[in-house]
């Protein structure tokens, strides 16, 4: 694979991962945007510790309260 082909393949794999994890979150049922973010992060980054997830959630909660974050953007059509 050329460098451009590898970059395109990596982009497609990341996009597919985002689509799949968003589908899983939808199937899990209704949840707050903070809960959804934690759900998604746990699946995309299983190596994150609970402390790391708690720190990220606290930062997202702070941003949500400030009105600068309203949830992760869902991947749109290609």
Secondary structure as UniProt FT lines:
FT   HELIX           3..28
FT   HELIX           33..44
FT   TURN            46..47
FT   HELIX           50..66
//
